[in-house]
Amino acid sequence: MALPVMLSLPDLTAQQRDEVRQSCGYACVRCGVTIYRYLLLPDAADATLLCPTCHGLVEDGRLTASQVHGFHTNPVVRQRHFARDRLPFSSELPMLIIGGTRLLRDTPIPLVLDGEPIMMFAPPCRSQGATRISLRMGDPDGAPVQVIDGNEWLPPNGSWHFLLRGDRYSITAGRGDGLAILRIVARNRIAVEHLRTTIRGRRLEVTPDWLEIDGKRSVDRIGAGALVGLEC
């Protein structure tokens, strides 16, 4: 039998969120993925972090309340066997492999499309935390939607799906062809393996080797060492 719904906690204060992140190791307590939701523990007043995949196991009844509490008490990232290097735990702004640029450094917002920052990267608030990733994509009608905000997974209704595949964070739209696949090359190095979205009729597609805007393909257009790498 599935657990009662683990309530999402969007109204936590900044201090409360910081306390939850610290207690959980800045990642999903079960698998260590650094994309997560703030959720109320079953039958308790405390909050925990679960990635969308692990929260789906709770909703399907494949994780019991005692298992969830056990993971919260002993998060996997604090266990000796956990391999932190395979996930983006870094105190530095990540270097990016994107759009045919050799290696993009010191660029928190690599792409802005029609005034919307598509991706944002930031170092953790604390040195032991994870790289903060934000993602803004177009919905099936082209309206901009914040999918991830500082590692917090926002879609509550299945409109977007998340999956860890090997060393890749895979985000796909429930409807339409929007997707973002980020490959964790090293703790402070991320490749934008494939990103595809349409916002207000403007079409963007990106791989490590090229980027295409409104059907025009180019390479090495994203500038380094600035707040925004390319605005189009």
N, C-alpha and C positions, 0 to 999 in steps of 0.2 A: 504494500500500500504506500502511495506517495505521502511524503511529509506534508503538513500544512504549508501553505505558500510561505517561503522566506521573504519577508517584506523588504523591498528596496528602501534605502534610507537617503533620499536626496537632500534632506533638510539638516544634515549634520553640519556643525560649525567647522571652520577651518581647523581649529584646534582638535576637535573630536576626530576629524578625518586623519589628521597627523598621528594621533594616538592609535587609531585602528591600524593604519599602515605600519607603524612601528611594531605593534604587537604581532602582526601577521607576517612580518618580514618583507613588506612591500610587494606582495605577490599573492596569488591564489594559495590558500593554505594547503590544498590537496596536491596540486601539480606544479606550482611554482611559476605559472604564466603571469606575466606582469600587466596583463589587461584583465580588469576585474570589476565586480560590482560590490558596493557596500550593502551588506545584507544582515538582517536581524537573525541571530542564531535561533534555532528551534527551541522553544520552551525556555528561553533565557532573555535577559535584557541587554546582553552584549551584542556588539556588531562584529562581523568577520568579513573576509574577502574571499570570494569565489569567482573564478573565470566563468564566462558564459557556458562553456562546455560542462564544467563540473556542476554549475547550478542546474543545467538541464538534467543531469543525473539525479539530482535531488527531486526535481519536479516529476521525473519518470519513476521515482520510487526505488532507484538503484543505489542510493546512499541513505543510510538510516540516520536518525537523529544522533545516536551515540557515535557513529562514524564522523559526522560533521563536527561534533564537539571534540572528538579526539584529534582531528586534523587542526582544529583551532588551537587546542592546547599545545600541540607540538607541530608547528608548520613545517612543511617539507623543506623549505629553504634553509631552515636552521639545523637540519639533519646532516650528519657528516658525509653521507654518500652523495648529497645533491651537487650536481655539476653546474655551478653558477655561470661558467664561461659560455654555455650554450644559449643563454638568454641575456637580454640587454641590461645587466646590472653594471652600471658604470657611473663614476662621479663626474664624467666629462660630457660635453656636448658631442653627440656621435658624428663621425665622418660618414658621408653618404656616397653610394655608388648609384648614379642617377643620370639619365638623359645624355649619355655620352661624355659627361664630364669625368676627367681622370679620377679625381677623388675630391668631393665637395666638403670643404672644411669651414667651420665657424659661420654656418648659415642656418639659423633657427627655423626660418620659413622658406623652404626651397621654392615653392610654387604658390602663386596667387592667381586664381582664375575668376574673371569678372568681379573683382573686389572681394572674393572669398578665399581665405587662406586654406589651401587643400590639406597640407600637412604642416604640423609644427612639432619640433623636437626641442627638449630642454633637459639640462642635467637635473638630477634629483634635488629635492629641497635639503636632503641630508646626504652626506657622502656615502653612506652604506645603502642607499636606496637604488631605485631603477630609473633608467632613462624615461622621461615623461614624453609620451607620444599622444598627439591629438590628430584627429582625422575628420575632415568635413567633406561630404560627398553630396551629389545630387540624387534626389529621390526619382521615382519613375516619371514624374512630371517636370523634373529639372529644378525643383526648389532645393536650396541648400539645406542639408541636415547635418547636425553635429553627431557623429557616430561614436567617437572616442574623445574624451576631454581629459587631458592629463592622466592617461591610463584608465580612466573610469569608462566602462562600457555603458552607453546610454540607451540604446534601443530596447524598449520593454516588451515589444509585441511581435517579435519574429520578423520585423521588416529588414533586418540585417543579421547575418550569421557570422560567427567567429569560430576558427578552428586552428589549433597548432598542428602543423604537418612537418615533422622533422625539425628543421631549424627555421621554419617559415610561419609567420603570423598571416593567416588568410582571412580576409574580410570580404564577404560577398553579399550583394543585395538579394533580398527575398524575391523581389520582382525587378525586372530590368536587367541590364548587363553591367551594373556598377561593381567594381571589385578593386581591392588593394591587397597585394601580396608583398610583405616585407620579409626579407631573408636576413637572419641574424648571422652575419659573417663572423663577428667577434663582439665582445661586450660593448665596444665603442665604435663599431662599424656596421652599418646597415645598408643593404642593397634594396632599392625599390625595384623588385623583380617584375612587377606588372601593376600598373594603376590605370583604371579606365573609369571615366565619369563624364556626365553632361550636366552643366549648370546653366539654366536659363538659355538653352540653345547653344551654349559654347561647349565644344567637345574637346576633351583632353585625354590623351593616352601616353603613358610613359613606361619605358623599360630601362634597364641599366645602360643600353646602347644608344637610345634615341628618345625624343619626345615629339609628339604630334599634337598640334593645336589647330582645331577647325580644319583638319585634313591636310595641313602643311607640316611635313616632317623635317626635323633639324637635329643637329647634335651640338653639344658643348655651348648651349645658350644660357645656362644657369650660372650666374656669377657667385663667387665665393667671398666670404669675409664681410657680408652685409646682413642686415636683418632679413631682407627679402631677396631671394636669388633671382627670381623671374616673375614679373607681373604682366599678365596678358589678358 
